[in-house]
Each structure stands twice: as structure tokens, then as C-alpha cells.
Amino acid sequence: MRAFLASVLLVLVLLPLAHAQITPYPFENDQQRQQFQRLTEQLRCPKCQNQNIADSHAGIAKDLRDKTYEMVMAGRSDEEIVDYMVARYGQFVTYKPQLTASTSILWWAPALVILIGLGVMISLARRRRQNLSLSEEERQRLQQLEGGKDD
């Protein structure tokens, strides 16, 4: 009897997990389905840490998926949908922010840091090479020391 009650209790506890909320999105054609999938993988959830709206379970992500579905079904282009989302949630909602004056540092800073690093490395290598050269006095002293070792 205990085993039966434990089984029933386990089923009752796990039943809500089995009834996961999956929102079906019926599409008229395969092109709309592909556009929806592409956009939901391309758009970032504003609440989550680096997760797209296709994979996020946050409420805001569901709202964004619903709005994306609505706009896809209305025949909007990818650009129109992304522009709509950016207008409401900012550049953060895209994984690839557009090149603007405010985002240009994000695009150019890595290349600038690499160029500065290469310049520093070349400069240090040249200085080291110059420091390795012996003066005339040092060469004579070295020859004397080398001559002293042979004796």
C-alpha cells in the first residue's frame, strides 16, 4: 500500500513538469516557419544572459516570440521585424549591433588594441636588438677575456 501511495504521489508531483508549456505556432508555409526560426535565434532575450528568444523561458521572451510570429504572419521582412524590436528594446536585443557612432568603439576597439600591441612588441624587439650590440670598448674587453681563457 505504501508503494502505491508513493507512486501516486510521485506521479502527482511530476505531472506539472510533464505538462510543459509549448506554444505551437502554425504557419501557412515553410518559408514563414524558417523566417520565424531564424529571427528567434537571432534576437536576444532582454532579461536573460546571452540567450536568444527561441531558447529562453522568460516571460518577455515568450512575448517577443509571439510578436515575432504575429509580424511574420503579417508578411513583414526580417529587417522590419528587427528594426521594430530594436526600437523598443535597444541594440541589446540583437547579437550583431549595427555600426553607428555609439557602437563604433565595439567594432574598432579590438583591431586598435591588436595594432597597438603589435607596435609595442616591435618597439621592444628593436630596443632589445640595439641593447645586444656591443660597443668597441666592450668588444676589446671581451677579446681580452677570451684570450685569457685560452692561456
Stockholm file with secondary structure:
# STOCKHOLM 1.0

chainA/1-151         MRAFLASVLLVLVLLPLAHAQITPYPFENDQQRQQFQRLTEQLRCPKCQNQNIADSHAGIAKDLRDKTYEMVMAGRSDEEIVDYMVARYGQFVTYKPQLTASTSILWWAPALVILIGLGVMISLARRRRQNLSLSEEERQRLQQLEGGKDD
#=GR chainA/1-151 SS CHHHHHHHHHHHHHHHHHSCCCCCCCCSSHHHHHHHHHHHHHBBCSSSSSCBTTTCCSHHHHHHHHHHHHHHHTTCCHHHHHHHHHHHHCGGGBSSCCCCTTTHHHHHHHHHHHHHHHHHHHHHHHHHHHHHSCCHHHHHHHHHHHHHHHC
#=GC SS_cons         CHHHHHHHHHHHHHHHHHSCCCCCCCCSSHHHHHHHHHHHHHBBCSSSSSCBTTTCCSHHHHHHHHHHHHHHHTTCCHHHHHHHHHHHHCGGGBSSCCCCTTTHHHHHHHHHHHHHHHHHHHHHHHHHHHHHSCCHHHHHHHHHHHHHHHC
//
